């Protein structure tokens, strides 16, 4: 495994109380593999990614337990200075909104070149040449001229390409993409996603794709991890999950996708709201919204059941769920 | 307007804009190595916050007038002999309090010194004190405030309380107490006092704007790509946080000039033989009924100078504040 997150716990200590954002997450990615992390806002998918990258704001955030093994080393045991060298060079992150993720007062060439001056100690001139190469690689036209321009002079899709170029600059082993296409138009989404998938194949990187867009997931992911209230409730290969979900939450998510053959009917929605992270319900966190909930769900936290050797589900009734 | 409904082509062109098809074609067009509609051509010069601000300023009459006044002040404080041939310290008691006469347009003061020459030479003191005090205050304030805002935690709390303590010191009273023990005849004690009492103002502004800039996504993105703290602070945060500091510092420059005059008037600021508007206003005020002109000219020069710096600060704020754009 390239990256393995083991039993990670993260909480935020605020004035109003302790918000348990991540409660024992386990997932892993191999080189060349794409893991999609699905979940609603507040399910802990971004916080887990930030903990992996080491950019969690601490305080108020605090990692209270677990390990993050990257190429065999536990990142949580490294000193900050050693960790900084891993960031950008060994693992990199692509953010949701490329306009706000690029510094408005620096030209894109300066920002791309920074990767090489910081990590590789290159001269500014060499870094500029590298920046143009990168812009060519992510297919930004007229890279030689546009390298001097500022982020606001690019369209949304082009900006996201620049973010991708920055993340890929040093050919890291792992890329975490936090909703990379959410802020883009539908047509541009596909182009950016295709580009990302293509470069990932070329460089054999591990990719963690954080998203709530089930359409994107089906096309590019190898495996899916579904998160709810800071836990992974189901993890499985893509086609298995779409064929037959083994957790009622996954099932609810899949049923709430609009489908052409349901034209004119009411769209399914999961009842209720995600739990307050300062007050997660006892037992299974999903029980107040679950159509299959029984008494045991309100008292016992479901362990991760092995559905088969590639698949886990955190539901007491995963068999019933799997059989419809 | 009345023709539009009758012209089908116009109507189609009107409704066709901005649909998803346009976005698709525009993105495709950029892929086809032709500059997109977002202005990608090489002839399009890059624009930044600073070049935008400069363009705004050049068109603003308030900026032009105040900048010309300040330019004039700076020139005469470096080369006062350009417009005043006399010596400000060479006085003739027999002409004391005399009014305007040929060669001496502003008349004479109580000591028989030429008011015109002294007013011109006074600019040097005021501009020196104003500029140096502002530089000192801005440097100290933005370094301390910026670090507190960036690292937060204990340092921030300690610095914020120290700031509060300095804010509680009344400027004039503090000046009377601190400067009355100084015997030096130079401008340095006055500048030092202004820096000592002025930095908390800038420090607060710098702290606030660093905290705002720190929360920007691009700072986190740069961190995720391996930038160190010093690089984050100097390259990503400082350029995006410096605008409010510049604005406040420009306006403060005017108030430091008037503070110098206030302190000199009270007798704790600069002391003769230094030539300063504050000293001249102070001495002229004792015989204002006999020779009002000796009070009028240095006060007028002081008022115009302070006004020019405050107007400049206003213009700079308008140009740098993106919310007014």
Interface residues (C-beta under 8 A of the other chain):
Chain A: X53 X55 X59 X84 X85 X86 X87 X88 X89 X92 X93 X95 X97 X100 X101 X102 X103 X104 X105 X106 X107 X114 X115 X118 X119 X139 X141 X142 X145 X146 X148 X149 X150 X153 X154 X155 X157 X158 X163 X166 X167 X185 X186 X187 X188 X191
Chain B: X20 X23 X24 X26 X27 X30 X31 X32 X33 X34 X35 X36 X37 X38 X39 X40 X41 X42 X44 X46 X47 X48 X49 X50 X153 X216 X217 X218 X220 X221 X222 X223 X224 X225 X226 X227 X228 X231 X235 X236 X239 X240
